[in-house]
């Protein structure tokens, strides 16, 4: 509960404030969607990224989870950027 109140809520509020101030209105839904996907992916991956497991049993967490999470978040960021750019171009040219 403390983590939620002291870290997650202020973090989400700050991200929302930044999105409202820095991201053009036309692409805000895309950016918000990307942020939601990144947050949910991180929440699901946190137990294995935190290293909780049996250190005497290397088969319990056999992969490089922090690196893999970083790669997935990079893919989400690149996908979000591509969709935002596509939407921005489509709305700017009037084709959408």
Backbone torsions as a table, in degrees:
resi	resn	phi	psi	omega
1	UNK	NA	-38.7	179.7
2	UNK	-65.9	-40.3	177.0
3	UNK	-59.6	-43.2	179.6
4	UNK	-61.9	-49.0	-174.0
5	UNK	-73.9	-33.5	-174.1
6	UNK	-99.5	-19.0	-177.0
7	UNK	-119.1	-55.3	-173.1
8	UNK	-67.9	-48.5	-177.1
9	UNK	-63.6	-48.7	176.8
10	UNK	-63.4	-35.2	178.3
11	UNK	-64.3	-44.2	178.7
12	UNK	-66.9	-40.0	178.0
13	UNK	-63.3	-42.8	178.6
14	UNK	-65.3	-41.8	178.1
15	UNK	-63.1	-42.3	177.9
16	UNK	-63.0	-41.2	178.3
17	UNK	-63.4	-44.8	179.5
18	UNK	-64.1	-42.1	178.8
19	UNK	-62.0	-42.2	-179.6
20	UNK	-64.7	-36.9	-176.9
21	UNK	-83.9	-33.6	-169.7
22	UNK	-105.7	-23.2	-173.1
23	UNK	-100.3	131.0	177.7
24	UNK	-58.8	147.8	-176.4
25	UNK	-55.0	-37.0	-175.1
26	UNK	-65.7	-30.1	-176.5
27	UNK	-108.0	2.8	179.3
28	UNK	-56.6	-42.5	179.2
29	UNK	-60.3	-37.3	179.8
30	UNK	-66.7	-45.1	-179.3
31	UNK	-65.1	-42.6	177.8
32	UNK	-61.5	-41.6	177.5
33	UNK	-61.7	-42.8	177.8
34	UNK	-62.7	-40.2	178.1
35	UNK	-65.4	-38.7	178.1
36	UNK	-65.2	-44.5	178.8
37	UNK	-61.8	-43.8	179.7
38	UNK	-63.6	-41.9	-179.7
39	UNK	-66.1	-43.3	-180.0
40	UNK	-67.9	-38.6	177.1
41	UNK	-62.2	-43.4	178.6
42	UNK	-64.3	-42.1	179.8
43	UNK	-62.4	-39.4	179.3
44	UNK	-70.4	-35.2	-175.9
45	UNK	-84.9	-14.5	-175.2
46	UNK	-55.2	-42.2	-179.2
47	UNK	-58.9	-40.7	-179.4
48	UNK	-83.3	-29.8	178.4
49	UNK	-69.1	-33.0	-178.4
50	UNK	-69.1	-9.6	177.3
51	UNK	84.8	10.9	178.3
52	UNK	-73.8	120.2	-178.0
53	UNK	171.0	179.9	-179.0
54	UNK	-87.8	108.3	-178.8
55	UNK	-64.9	-20.5	177.5
56	UNK	-80.2	-9.7	-178.8
57	UNK	-121.6	91.6	-176.9
58	UNK	-65.3	-15.4	179.9
59	UNK	-80.8	-8.1	179.6
60	UNK	-74.1	-33.4	174.1
61	UNK	-139.0	79.8	-171.1
62	UNK	-81.2	-10.0	-173.4
63	UNK	-105.4	169.5	176.1
64	UNK	-88.4	82.3	-172.7
65	UNK	-66.1	-40.8	177.2
66	UNK	-60.3	-42.3	178.0
67	UNK	-64.4	-42.9	-179.2
68	UNK	-65.2	-38.8	176.5
69	UNK	-63.2	-42.6	178.6
70	UNK	-61.2	-40.1	178.6
71	UNK	-66.2	-40.9	178.6
72	UNK	-66.2	-42.2	178.8
73	UNK	-65.9	-34.7	174.8
74	UNK	-64.3	-42.3	177.5
75	UNK	-62.9	-40.7	177.8
76	UNK	-63.8	-44.0	-179.8
77	UNK	-63.4	-43.6	179.4
78	UNK	-66.5	-40.9	177.2
79	UNK	-64.0	-41.9	178.0
80	UNK	-63.8	-43.0	179.2
81	UNK	-63.7	-41.1	179.4
82	UNK	-64.5	-43.9	178.7
83	UNK	-65.8	-39.7	179.0
84	UNK	-65.0	-42.6	178.5
85	UNK	-63.8	-42.9	178.6
86	UNK	-61.7	-44.6	179.7
87	UNK	-65.8	-42.1	180.0
88	UNK	-61.9	-45.0	178.9
89	UNK	-64.3	-42.1	-178.2
90	UNK	-64.5	-42.8	-179.1
91	UNK	-72.5	-31.7	179.6
92	UNK	-70.1	-35.6	-179.6
93	UNK	-86.2	-9.3	179.3
94	UNK	81.1	14.7	-179.1
95	UNK	-86.6	-3.4	-174.3
96	UNK	-114.7	NA	NA
